[in-house]
Amino acid sequence: MSKLKIAIQGVPGSFHHQVALRNFGEDIEILDFDTFPSVAKSVANEEADFGIMAIENSIAGAIFPNYDLIDRFELSIRDEYYLPIAHQFMALPGQTIDDIKEVRSHPMALLQCKVFFAQHPHIQLKEDTDTASVARDIAAGNLKGVAAIASSIAAGIYGMEIIAPDIQTIKNNFTRFIILQKEASKPTTSVNKASTKVTIQDQKGGLAKLLTLIADNGIDLSKIQSIPVIEKPWEYAFFIDLVFEDPAVFAKTIDEIRASFGEVKIFGEYLSRK
């Protein structure tokens, strides 16, 4: 039996890699890509069975372009996963923090560690594509005086030494990841969350009316992001995550939204993991 192919952004040791292992186990084939569009494309083209994509962080907020990728590549959300994020400050063995002149990592990781680096102004911050790939490149190039921010798993894989552990500003730091697939799963009675896109026609108070309808049906709104509809001036689309107790009530609510407001796309119905 062939192994499941899981597409991730980053390299082994990245947070996306950790989510893949926790969801699908060790007996999988990892397809690692530099960018999120490449992950989405691999799932859409059925090169990968599933894709892992970060969608929001409890400190830095939503990763907005990834919402658009789900829509553009017509992907479906199979599940979600909340990963506690612990950032480790690491370098080649035998160095101290005073030896480090530069740190490289993903912009989101640097942002989440601002307080730590404010206490060490001699260290220059440099943005890179991925956390774990920086650790890999430092090890491969034997780069002294350069540190990475990555996971403890990455430190072990690439032979790095953790100089300062858990440097994230807020210790209760989580990133929400979504599990993507090409075809939508058949909804079951066990689902209680849905990710949707609602396009509101140009009408006065449209958003307020939409939110009132959702609340009146006893459904919670856990996330909302808005974008203008480029080809339709003064119309807006909203990416909305809805949490509900009864799937039948959710289905009825979607019918009412379509009748009163316009187009609705359902990206996935799944069980909330929060």
N, C-alpha and C positions, 0 to 999 in steps of 0.2 A: 504494500500500500504506500503510495507516495505521500511525502510530508506536506502539511499545509504550508503555503507560501505566504508570509506576512511581510507587508511593506511598512517600513518605518522611515522617518526622517532622522538621520544621524547614523552612528556606527555602534557596534557592540559596546555596551557599557553606558549608552545614553539612557535617558529616562524613558524614551519611547521603546527601547529594547526591553527595559524592565517590565513595562506594561504588557508587551507581547508575551514575555515568559510567564507572567502571572496569569494571563488570560488563556493561553494556549499550551502552556507547558514547555519543556525543554526540547521535545522531539519535533521541531519545526525548522523550516528553512527561512532565514531572514534575508529579505531584499532591502538593502539600505540605500537611501537616496539623500542627496544634498538638500533638496527643497521639498516643501509640501505639495506644490503642483505636480511634481514627479510621482509622489506617493499616490495622489488622487488619480493621475493618469494610469498608473500601473493597475489600480483596481478597476477602473473603467474599461481598460483593455483586456481584463481578465488575465493579466500577467501574474497578479497576486490574488490569492483567495480573499484576503482581508487586508485592510490598512489601519494603522494606528495614527491618530492625529490629535495633538493638543488643541483645545478649543478655548480654554480660559484658565486663568490663574487667580487664586484668592487674593493676591497682592497686586499684580499688574493688570488684572482685568481680562477682557475678551481679546482673543486673537482674531480680529475681525475678518481679515482676508480668507481665513479658513472656512468661514460660513459661506462665502461666495464660491469656494472650490466645491463644496458639497453640492451646491445648486448647479454650477456650471457643468460639472462632470456627471450630473444626475445620479449621485450615489445615495445609498441608504444607510442610516445609522442602525447598527445591530445592537449596540450596547454602549454603556459608558463606564469609565473607571476613574476613581479619584485616587491619585497617588500622592502621598506625603513627600514633599520635596525638601531634601537636606543637601545643602551645597557645601562641598569640601574644598578647601584651599590646598592645592597639592603641587609638588614639584619633584624633580629628580632627587633621590635620596642624598642626605648629608648636608642639606642647605637649611638656613633659618630664614625667617621672614625678612630680616635685614638684608639678606643676599638677593632678594627678589626685586627686580626693577620694573617688571612688566607682567601683567596678568591678562590672559586671553580667555574669552568664553562667549557664549551666545549672549546677545544683547539683553534678553530677558533675565538671564542669570546674573549679569552685572547689575541690572536694575534692582534685583532682589537682595543685593548685598551692599547697597550704597553706604550704610552706616559703618560697616567694617572698613571699607576703603577710605572713608573720611578720616578714620583713625590712623591710616597709613598713607599719607599723601605722597610719599616717595614712590609709590607704585603706580605706574601708568596703566590705564585701562584701555584695552584694545578689543573691539568687537570681532567675533568670528562666527562661523556658520553653525557650530555645534559644540556642546560641552565635552563629550567623550573624545571627539576627533582631535581636539586641542591636546588632550592628555596623550593620545596616540602619537601626534606629531612631535611633541616635546621629547617623548621617549625615543622615537625613531631618529630624531636629529641630535639627541644628546644635548639639548639646549639648557645651559645653566643660566640662572638669573631670570628665568621665565616660568611663570606658574599658570595653572589652569584652575578653573572652577568646574567641578564635575562630581559625579557620584562616587561613593566608596567602592562600588563595583568596578567602575572605570579605573580607579587607583590600583585595584588588584589585578585587573587584566593587563594594564600597561606598565606595571612596576613602578608606580609613583608613590611618593611618601606624603601623607597628609600632614601639613604643617599646622593648619588651624581647622578644627572640625566645626561643622554646623554654623557657617558664617552668615546665613540668611538673616535678614533684619528681623523678620517675624518668624518665630519658631513654628507656629501653627500654620504652615504654608502648604497648600495643596494645589495641584494642577488637575483639572478635569480633562480626561482624554476620551475620545469617542472611537468606537470600533466601526470601521466602514466596510461595506460590501456593495456589490453591483446591484443585486436584486433585493427587493424588500422582503423581509421576513413576514410570514403570515401572522397577523396579530393574534394573541392569545388572551385569555381572561386574566392572566397574571400580570399583564403590563399596567403601569400606572403613570407613565410619562411619555410625552411625544414632543418631537422637534418639528416645527412647522414654519412655513413662510406664507404670510398673508399680505396680499396687495390691496391697499385701500384706495378706492376711487376718490376723486376730488369732491369731498363733501365737508361741510362745516362741522367741526367737532367729531370727525370720523374716528379718530383714535380713542377719544374719551368714550364714545358709544361702544366701540369694540371691547374696550377693557371692562365696561359695565356689563356687557353681555356675558363675558367670560366669568366675571365675579358672580353674577346672578345665577349662573348654572353651577356654582359651587366648585369651580376649577381654579387652582392656584397658578399664577404666572411666576415662573422661577427665573426667567431670562427674557430680555427683549433688546433687539438691536435694529436700528432703522437704516435704510438706504433709499435714495431717490430712484425712481424708475426712469432711466435715461431716455427711453424712447417715448415716455408719456409724461410730459411736464405736469408738475403739481400732484403727481401720484407717488405714493411711497410704499415700499415693501418693508415688512417687519419680520425678522427672524424671531420666533417666539417659542420658548419651551414651556409646556403646560404639564402640570401635575394633577392627577385626578384619582378618585377612588373607584369609579364605575366606568369601564370602557364604553358602555352604551351611552352614558351621559356625554362622554367626550365625542362620540360619533354624532350625536344629536347637535352638540355645540358647533362642530365643524360644518354641518349642514346649514345651521342658522347663519354662520359667518359667511358662507358662500352665497346665501340668498340675500344677505343685507349689505355685504361689503365688497365682494369680488372674488378673485382667484385665491385658492388655498392649495399649497403643496405640503404633503406630509413626508418629511424626510425619514422618519422612523418612529415606531412605537415600541417601547422597551420598559424594563424595570428600573426604577430609580435606584442608584447605588449610594446616594448620599445619606 
